[in-house]
Amino acid sequence: MKKTLKFAQFKDAYRYNSISLILTNFALKLGIKNELLDVGCGCGIIGILLKNECKNLNLNLLEIQAENIKLIEKNLKENNINARLFCCDFKDFESDKKFDIIICNPPFYRQGVLQSENNHKNISKTAQFLPLSTLISKANSLLKPRGILYFCYEALAIDKICFLLEDKKFKLTKLQCVHSKPKQAAKFVLIQARKGVKSPCEILEPFYIFKNKNLSKKMKEICLKFKILSYDF
């Protein structure tokens, strides 16, 4: 029987959501291996879920907010998961080793939009704290040749995403649009980009979170796949 993973979260702070699970599932389906770096890992949920599914994965977690480190350490211990943990700004991160995979659920709200008086939430949500250009440029320097970058972003930024990937010698190899429900415009895009390859881009079928006011079949499958219990810390 599959074990339930437990995740402590701060009550009044940014908390993981359905996109975290959808991105994790996206990466698992397309493939992860060897050395993986989860950037801006929050409470550690994406990396821990991936490591739980792929026992041979070497997990590295990076988080800018020092207060989140004790949360991540608690969640690693609670779920019996080993990982190397780094507390720093991604733009300043240096590593002697290169990574096979980098995954990130980055902040993408524009400055001045949906600002909160809670600075923890702002750092986790606002693009100024990890600009897309910084994410892609730094990932390029840290990935092995043919390494993979997985991330999600607001769908309205697809032109910017394509420009920055091409500028940094990444090839957009998989693209999936995420919609709240059918007949609505996509809210997010899931991206698989590879360093230094010439593969064509495959457009995957759309992902719908809801159908007929209920969770879609695929969203229900993800929720069943990742058995999670969250609680306030």
C-alpha atoms as one frame of an Amber mdcrd trajectory, in Angstrom:
protein
   0.000   0.000   0.000   1.352   3.393  -0.973   2.330   5.510   2.028   0.827
   8.905   2.723   3.329  11.756   2.581   2.974  14.435   5.231   3.755  18.094
   4.590   3.968  20.808   7.208   3.179  24.297   5.940   3.118  27.723   7.532
  -0.444  28.803   8.194  -0.100  32.404   7.016   2.321  32.009   4.108   2.463
  30.835   0.521   1.208  27.243   0.289   1.531  24.689  -2.466  -1.423  24.255
  -4.810  -2.711  22.108  -7.664  -0.090  23.502 -10.064   2.650  22.055  -7.846
   1.107  18.597  -8.268   0.430  19.041 -11.993   4.034  20.120 -12.637   5.354
  17.179 -10.618   3.229  14.746 -12.611   4.290  16.399 -15.881   7.966  15.864
 -15.064   7.434  12.282 -13.908   5.618  11.344 -17.110   8.283  12.890 -19.346
  11.235  11.615 -17.365  13.596  12.468 -14.526  16.939  10.928 -13.580  20.195
  11.179 -11.656  20.941  14.667 -10.279  17.870  16.882  -9.858  17.687  20.427
  -8.495  14.347  21.823  -7.291  14.603  25.630  -7.384  12.489  27.716  -5.021
  11.253  24.543  -3.389   9.025  26.142  -0.718   8.098  23.375   1.698   9.892
  20.851  -0.530   6.794  19.229  -1.964   7.844  18.845  -5.622  11.269  17.424
  -4.867   9.997  15.119  -2.123   7.215  13.757  -4.341   9.697  13.104  -7.156
  12.191  11.405  -4.847   9.427   9.258  -3.361   8.532   8.034  -6.849  12.155
   7.649  -8.053  14.246   6.205  -5.243  17.538   6.456  -7.157  17.139  10.179
  -7.740  19.781  12.402  -6.151  17.660  15.234  -4.788  18.905  18.794  -4.308
  16.608  21.474  -2.882  17.220  25.225  -3.135  15.210  27.841  -1.267  15.799
  31.576  -0.870  13.803  32.082   2.363  15.697  31.005   5.471  12.478  30.526
   7.442  11.450  27.801   4.990  14.543  25.728   5.695  13.263  24.365   9.005
  10.000  23.524   7.247  11.835  21.604   4.513  14.018  19.797   7.041  10.907
  18.736   8.953   9.223  17.444   5.789  12.330  15.544   4.689  12.593  13.849
   8.084   8.846  13.172   8.314   8.861  11.394   4.943  12.261   9.681   5.325
  13.694  11.465   2.279  17.356  12.401   1.852  18.364  15.564   0.009  21.046
  18.221  -0.154  19.585  21.529   0.955  20.784  24.976  -0.126  19.573  28.315
   1.224  20.410  31.104  -1.216  19.173  33.213  -4.095  19.247  31.117  -7.284
  21.119  33.829  -9.183  23.974  33.524  -6.640  23.983  29.720  -6.484  27.220
  28.012  -7.477  27.808  24.290  -7.790  30.832  22.179  -8.667  28.568  19.558
 -10.181  26.144  19.911 -13.068  22.562  18.711 -12.953  20.596  16.424 -15.261
  17.282  18.035 -14.331  16.240  21.406 -12.943  12.607  21.872 -11.974  10.918
  25.046 -10.767   7.483  26.383  -9.960   8.629  30.009 -10.132   6.993  33.213
  -8.951   5.451  34.902 -11.974   3.070  37.623 -10.774   4.194  40.975 -12.167
   5.414  43.629  -9.759   2.497  45.640  -8.397  -0.036  42.893  -9.198  -1.650
  40.967  -6.335   0.854  42.340  -3.821   0.398  41.234  -0.234   1.400  42.781
   3.063   2.881  39.366   3.814   6.459  39.469   2.496   6.772  35.667   2.582
   3.935  35.443   0.065   5.388  38.210  -2.102   8.759  36.484  -2.391   7.034
  33.238  -3.344   4.663  34.809  -5.892   6.258  37.915  -7.423   8.499  37.604
 -10.474  10.963  40.252  -9.294  12.357  37.729  -6.808  13.164  35.228  -9.572
  12.801  36.788 -13.025  12.189  34.329 -15.839  15.379  35.508 -17.549  17.381
  34.679 -14.412  15.796  31.241 -14.081  16.570  30.284 -17.677  20.052  31.824
 -17.793  21.174  30.263 -14.508  19.652  26.893 -15.415  21.659  26.947 -18.618
  24.901  27.338 -16.649  24.041  24.565 -14.180  22.657  21.880 -16.493  24.698
  19.189 -18.192  24.691  19.087 -22.008  21.213  17.910 -23.113  19.981  18.560
 -19.568  16.298  19.284 -18.978  14.541  22.287 -17.471  10.952  21.791 -16.291
   8.854  24.741 -15.194   5.374  26.244 -15.311   4.443  29.840 -16.041   1.491
  32.045 -16.855   0.228  31.303 -20.364   0.190  34.996 -21.304   4.002  34.983
 -21.211   4.487  32.272 -23.864   6.136  34.682 -26.322   8.631  35.776 -23.664
   9.279  32.154 -22.680  10.077  31.143 -26.268  12.357  34.147 -26.799  14.360
  33.591 -23.600  14.719  29.843 -24.171  16.047  30.361 -27.687  18.352  33.145
 -26.522  19.952  30.803 -23.957  20.296  27.874 -26.401  17.408  25.859 -24.982
  14.970  23.997 -27.213  11.333  23.936 -26.189  10.607  20.211 -26.560   7.253
  19.732 -24.776   4.451  22.216 -24.148   1.166  21.613 -22.348  -1.513  24.218
 -21.669  -3.350  24.077 -18.346  -6.943  25.348 -18.250  -9.211  25.814 -15.247
 -11.967  24.198 -17.318 -12.945  23.563 -20.966 -13.752  26.553 -23.183 -11.652
  28.856 -20.998  -8.315  30.284 -22.060  -5.228  28.557 -20.720  -4.006  29.966
 -17.402  -0.642  28.212 -17.283   1.804  26.415 -19.529   3.989  23.475 -18.569
   7.382  23.543 -20.219  10.038  20.943 -20.924  13.132  22.573 -22.427  16.414
  20.845 -23.247  19.860  22.332 -23.418  21.698  22.115 -26.734  19.345  19.850
 -28.690  17.484  20.265 -31.998  14.398  18.183 -31.238  11.030  19.459 -32.517
   8.490  20.797 -30.047   5.570  18.507 -29.225   2.306  20.167 -28.182   0.585
  17.895 -25.676  -3.175  17.673 -25.220  -4.638  20.348 -22.906  -4.963  19.671
 -19.202  -8.220  20.684 -17.511  -8.332  21.048 -13.722 -12.148  21.075 -13.569
 -14.929  19.618 -15.688 -18.613  20.136 -14.976 -17.813  21.944 -11.704 -15.896
  18.926 -10.389 -12.266  17.933 -10.564 -11.449  16.473 -13.970 -10.598  12.796
 -14.314  -6.910  13.581 -14.814  -6.796  15.885 -11.791  -8.455  13.214  -9.659
  -5.877  10.700 -10.881  -3.061  12.998  -9.807  -4.611  13.500  -6.376  -4.893
   9.718  -5.947  -1.350   9.171  -7.228   0.178  11.550  -4.693  -1.233  10.613
  -1.309  -0.693  13.787   0.723  -1.643  14.975   4.169  -0.935  18.639   4.922
  -0.967  20.336   8.297  -0.069  23.718   9.758   3.313  24.180  11.400
